[in-house]
Amino acid sequence: MTYCSFEELDVWKRSCQLTVRLYESLQDCSDFGLKDQMTRSAVSIPSNIAEGSERGSNPEFIRFLHIAKGSAAELRTQVYIANRVGLLSTDTKNELVSDLKQISSMLQGLINYYKT
C-alpha cells in the first residue's frame, strides 16, 4: 500500500466528506457549544491523517492515525448525544455512526499495515 500524498487515501477522502456532511447537518444548530465540539472532532480526523502522513516516518504516521481514530470515537459519542437531545435526526445519526465506524475500521487497517 503505497501512496504519494494523503489526498490519495480513501480514509482521508471519506473523513473529509463526513466533515462536510456534519457541517451541513448542523448549520441551523443553535447549541454552539456542542456544535463547536462536534465540528472540531470531525475536522480533527482528516487533519490528523494529513499531518501524520507528512511527518515522514511510520511511527509518527501510526501515532497520528491513532489520534484520528480517537477523534472518530469522540465524534461518534457526540453524535449519539446530539440525537438524544434532538439536534440530529435518527436517520442522520445512523448514517454518521455507520460512516464513523467504517472510518475507524479503515484507520485500524492502516495502523495494522504500517505496524508490520
C-alpha positions as CSV (number, residue, x, y, z in Angstrom):
1,M,0.0,0.0,0.0
2,T,2.0,3.0,-1.3
3,Y,0.7,6.4,-1.9
4,C,2.3,9.8,-2.8
5,S,0.1,12.1,-0.8
6,F,-2.6,11.9,1.9
7,E,-5.1,13.2,-0.6
8,E,-5.0,9.8,-2.3
9,L,-6.1,7.9,0.8
10,D,-9.7,6.8,0.8
11,V,-10.0,7.2,4.5
12,W,-8.9,10.9,4.2
13,K,-11.4,11.4,1.4
14,R,-14.2,9.8,3.4
15,S,-13.5,11.7,6.6
16,C,-13.5,15.0,4.6
17,Q,-16.9,14.1,3.1
18,L,-18.2,13.2,6.6
19,T,-17.0,16.5,8.0
20,V,-18.8,18.5,5.2
21,R,-22.0,16.5,5.8
22,L,-21.8,17.2,9.5
23,Y,-21.4,20.9,8.9
24,E,-24.4,20.8,6.6
25,S,-26.4,18.9,9.2
26,L,-25.6,21.3,12.0
27,Q,-25.8,24.6,10.0
28,D,-29.1,25.6,11.8
29,C,-28.0,24.3,15.2
30,S,-28.2,26.9,17.9
31,D,-26.3,24.9,20.5
32,F,-23.0,26.4,19.7
33,G,-21.1,24.5,22.4
34,L,-22.0,21.1,21.2
35,K,-21.8,22.2,17.5
36,D,-18.3,23.6,18.0
37,Q,-17.1,20.4,19.8
38,M,-18.6,18.2,17.1
39,T,-17.1,20.1,14.2
40,R,-13.7,20.2,15.9
41,S,-13.8,16.5,16.4
42,A,-14.8,16.0,12.7
43,V,-12.1,18.3,11.3
44,S,-9.6,16.6,13.5
45,I,-10.0,13.2,11.8
46,P,-8.8,14.1,8.3
47,S,-6.4,16.7,9.7
48,N,-4.5,14.2,11.8
49,I,-4.4,11.7,8.8
50,A,-2.8,14.5,6.8
51,E,-0.4,15.7,9.4
52,G,0.7,12.1,10.2
53,S,1.3,11.3,6.6
54,E,3.6,14.3,6.2
55,R,5.7,13.5,9.3
56,G,7.9,11.2,7.2
57,S,8.1,8.2,9.5
58,N,5.8,5.2,10.0
59,P,5.8,5.5,13.9
60,E,4.7,9.2,13.6
61,F,2.1,8.3,10.9
62,I,0.8,5.5,13.2
63,R,0.6,7.9,16.2
64,F,-1.5,10.4,14.2
65,L,-3.7,7.6,12.8
66,H,-4.4,6.7,16.5
67,I,-5.3,10.3,17.2
68,A,-7.6,10.4,14.2
69,K,-9.3,7.2,15.4
70,G,-9.8,8.7,18.9
71,S,-11.4,11.7,17.3
72,A,-13.7,9.5,15.3
73,A,-14.8,7.8,18.6
74,E,-15.2,11.2,20.3
75,L,-17.4,12.4,17.4
76,R,-19.5,9.1,17.5
77,T,-20.2,9.8,21.2
78,Q,-21.2,13.4,20.4
79,V,-23.5,12.2,17.5
80,Y,-25.3,9.9,20.0
81,I,-25.7,12.8,22.4
82,A,-26.8,15.3,19.7
83,N,-29.5,12.8,18.6
84,R,-30.7,12.2,22.2
85,V,-31.2,16.0,22.7
86,G,-32.9,16.5,19.4
87,L,-30.1,18.2,17.4
88,L,-29.8,15.3,14.9
89,S,-32.4,13.1,13.4
90,T,-32.2,9.4,14.0
91,D,-31.6,8.9,10.3
92,T,-28.7,11.3,10.3
93,K,-27.3,9.8,13.5
94,N,-27.4,6.3,11.9
95,E,-25.7,7.5,8.8
96,L,-23.0,9.3,10.7
97,V,-22.4,6.5,13.1
98,S,-22.1,4.0,10.3
99,D,-19.7,6.1,8.4
100,L,-17.6,6.8,11.6
101,K,-17.4,3.1,12.3
102,Q,-16.2,2.4,8.8
103,I,-13.7,5.2,9.0
104,S,-12.4,3.8,12.3
105,S,-12.1,0.4,10.7
106,M,-10.2,1.9,7.8
107,L,-7.8,3.7,10.2
108,Q,-7.2,0.5,12.1
109,G,-6.4,-1.2,8.8
110,L,-3.8,1.5,8.0
111,I,-2.4,1.2,11.6
112,N,-2.1,-2.6,11.2
113,Y,-0.4,-2.2,7.8
114,Y,2.2,0.3,8.9
115,K,3.0,-1.6,12.1
116,T,4.3,-4.5,10.1
